[in-house]
């Protein structure tokens, strides 16, 4: 069985490489992902394919060393400076690396990928990214104020370039299904709602307590997506009640949009009532967690199963 899996993985890797090779040599792909039609139009040392391949290496070595090693392998005696590479890279759009044909289409092209109870498992989360504090980056993504304490309790305050990343990840198959980088002050739930267009009917979404709002859950119901998320102690009333109880429990509840939320539901075409299940868990640390899920059958999806799933 293990040998079969390795052979299958090798086959998928071979297909991915073949697709990447085909894309890089496709004139329309180059035209779509260069900043202007006059770039990468002549035969230079740093042509379109070379620049893409250099970036795909994702090396942590010094850039000049990477360039020296790369061109040494080509055995053409060409030397390229990191300044020349930086200039060439500016002519390449980031969209060249967004295409999903080479990874996702290959992985999900058949049904032989890892699932959880028949679902494709997707975990979604947001994270602040500290960016270089250049004028262009600050204009694009904005800043976040900071305060730090140094020796003798001296406080230093200021602002620095930041962005908010939102990633939708398949933890069983270890692949990113979608990712985006937004301004620092964007709302991660809004980014997640936009990313729902990259989900499919057999998906089961996992998320932490920052996402557990009525709008987000109702959006998942509207899309027909299954979900399991963590609740905060100040979230829905049934979750609050479970936090106060001493026993581990699981119960269904019908949630109704508040007066303040109903208008937004109408505007978005969302249901004003949804039925969910709340599950109380006791962790090994003694901490209590309450999950909210669309998996209503507590015999088919037991409390222990949901605990392992969220963990």
JODA-V432472 format. One record per pair of residues at least 24 apart in sequence whose ideal C-beta (glycine too) atoms are under 8 Angstrom apart, sorted by the first residue. I is the first residue (numbers start at 1). J is the second residue. D is the distance in whole Angstrom. If there is no record, write none. Layout:
I,J,D
I,J,D
This chain:
8,112,6
12,106,5
12,107,7
15,106,5
16,102,5
16,103,6
16,106,5
19,101,5
19,102,4
19,105,8
19,106,7
20,102,5
23,99,7
23,101,7
23,102,7
24,48,7
24,49,5
24,52,6
24,53,8
25,49,7
29,96,8
32,93,8
32,95,7
33,92,7
33,93,5
33,95,5
33,96,4
34,91,6
34,92,6
34,93,7
35,90,7
35,91,5
35,92,7
35,93,6
36,91,7
39,91,4
40,91,6
40,92,8
44,88,8
45,71,8
45,78,5
45,80,6
45,84,8
46,80,6
46,84,6
46,85,6
46,88,4
48,92,7
51,85,7
51,88,5
51,89,6
51,91,8
51,92,6
52,92,7
52,96,6
54,85,7
55,89,7
55,92,8
55,97,7
56,97,8
103,175,6
104,175,7
104,177,7
107,173,6
107,175,6
113,172,8
113,173,5
114,172,4
114,173,5
115,172,7
115,202,8
116,172,7
116,204,6
116,309,6
117,204,8
117,301,7
117,305,8
118,202,7
119,202,6
119,203,6
119,204,4
119,226,6
120,170,7
120,200,7
120,202,6
120,203,5
120,204,7
121,170,6
121,171,6
121,172,5
121,203,8
121,204,5
121,206,7
121,309,8
122,168,5
122,169,7
122,170,6
122,177,6
122,199,7
122,203,5
122,204,7
122,205,5
122,206,7
123,168,8
123,169,5
123,170,8
123,171,5
123,205,8
123,206,4
123,207,7
124,166,7
124,167,7
124,168,5
124,169,7
124,192,5
124,195,7
124,205,6
124,206,7
124,207,5
124,211,7
125,166,8
125,167,6
125,169,8
125,188,8
125,207,7
125,208,6
126,164,6
126,165,7
126,166,5
126,167,8
126,188,3
126,191,6
126,192,8
126,210,8
127,164,7
127,165,5
127,167,8
128,162,6
128,163,7
128,164,6
128,165,8
128,184,7
129,162,7
129,163,5
129,164,7
129,165,5
129,181,7
130,160,7
130,161,8
130,162,6
131,160,8
131,161,4
131,162,6
131,163,6
132,161,6
133,160,5
133,161,5
134,161,7
137,161,5
140,183,8
141,181,8
141,182,8
141,183,5
141,184,6
142,183,5
142,184,5
142,185,6
143,184,7
144,184,5
144,185,8
164,188,6
164,191,7
166,191,4
166,192,6
166,195,6
168,192,8
168,195,5
168,198,6
168,199,8
189,213,6
189,215,8
189,216,5
192,216,7
193,219,6
196,220,7
196,223,6
196,225,7
199,223,7
199,225,6
201,225,8
204,228,7
204,295,8
205,229,8
206,309,7
206,310,6
209,235,7
212,236,8
212,292,6
214,255,6
214,257,6
214,258,7
214,261,5
214,265,8
214,274,8
215,261,6
215,264,6
215,265,7
215,268,7
215,270,7
217,255,7
217,274,6
217,276,7
217,292,7
218,257,7
218,265,6
218,270,4
218,271,6
218,274,6
219,268,7
219,270,6
220,294,7
221,270,8
221,271,6
221,274,5
221,294,7
222,269,7
222,270,6
222,271,7
225,294,8
226,293,8
226,294,5
226,295,6
227,292,8
227,293,6
227,294,5
228,291,6
228,292,7
228,293,4
228,294,8
228,295,7
228,306,6
228,309,6
228,310,6
229,291,7
229,292,6
229,293,8
230,289,6
230,290,7
230,291,6
230,292,8
230,310,7
231,278,7
231,290,4
231,291,7
231,292,5
235,292,8
236,278,8
236,292,7
238,278,5
239,278,6
239,290,5
239,292,7
242,278,6
242,280,4
242,290,5
243,280,8
243,288,6
243,290,6
245,280,7
247,280,8
248,280,5
248,281,7
248,282,6
248,303,7
249,279,8
249,280,5
250,277,6
250,278,7
250,279,5
250,280,7
250,298,5
250,303,5
251,277,7
251,278,6
252,276,7
252,277,5
252,278,8
252,296,6
253,277,8
253,278,6
279,303,5
279,306,5
279,307,8
281,306,8
281,307,5
281,310,8
